[in-house]
Amino acid sequence: LYRDFPNGWAPVQHLIAEGLLHSGSEEAVKLAEDIATRWVRTNYAAYKATGAMHEKYDVEACGKSGGGGEYKPQVW
């Protein structure tokens, strides 16, 4: 169970996409490309809206920063 859903972090997105890319499956490669494209889009949309990069993003809402958890999310 992923307890911080719907938050997503760049390192986790990267690991998932890289794993899929190297799986040898054509379907997995397409999924990796989709994940990477959506991740970059949400980062860009949030940056355009706030002028900052965020530690985590809401993976269900393009351009929305993540929230909740044990501490206040970092913004750069």
C-alpha positions in Angstrom: 0.0 0.0 0.0 1.4 3.4 -1.0 0.5 5.6 1.9 1.4 9.0 0.5 -0.7 8.7 -2.7 -1.3 10.8 -4.8 2.1 12.3 -4.2 5.0 11.6 -6.6 8.7 12.4 -6.4 11.2 12.7 -9.2 13.5 9.9 -8.0 10.6 7.4 -7.8 9.3 8.4 -11.2 12.8 8.1 -12.7 13.3 4.6 -11.2 9.9 3.4 -12.5 10.5 4.8 -16.0 14.1 3.4 -16.3 13.0 0.0 -15.1 10.2 -0.1 -17.7 12.5 1.1 -20.4 15.0 -1.7 -19.8 12.4 -4.4 -19.4 12.5 -5.5 -23.0 8.8 -5.1 -23.5 7.5 -2.8 -26.2 4.4 -2.1 -24.1 6.5 -1.3 -21.0 8.6 1.2 -23.1 5.4 3.0 -24.2 4.3 3.2 -20.6 7.7 4.5 -19.5 7.5 7.2 -22.2 4.0 8.1 -21.0 5.0 8.4 -17.4 8.0 10.6 -18.3 5.9 12.8 -20.5 3.2 13.3 -17.9 5.9 13.9 -15.2 7.6 16.6 -17.2 4.3 18.2 -18.1 3.2 18.5 -14.5 6.5 19.9 -13.4 6.3 22.5 -16.2 2.7 23.4 -15.4 3.5 23.9 -11.7 6.6 25.9 -12.6 4.6 28.2 -14.9 2.0 28.7 -12.2 4.3 29.2 -9.2 7.7 30.1 -10.5 9.2 27.3 -8.5 10.0 23.6 -8.6 8.4 21.5 -6.0 9.7 18.4 -4.1 6.6 16.4 -4.9 3.6 16.7 -7.1 0.1 15.4 -7.1 0.2 12.7 -9.8 -3.6 12.9 -10.3 -3.7 16.7 -11.0 -1.3 18.1 -13.6 0.5 21.1 -12.3 -0.5 20.7 -8.6 2.2 20.4 -6.0 2.0 17.5 -3.6 1.1 17.9 0.1 0.6 16.2 3.4 3.0 13.9 5.0 5.3 14.4 8.0 6.7 17.8 7.0 6.1 20.8 4.8 7.1 20.0 1.2 10.2 21.7 -0.1 10.0 24.3 -2.8 12.9 25.7 -4.8 
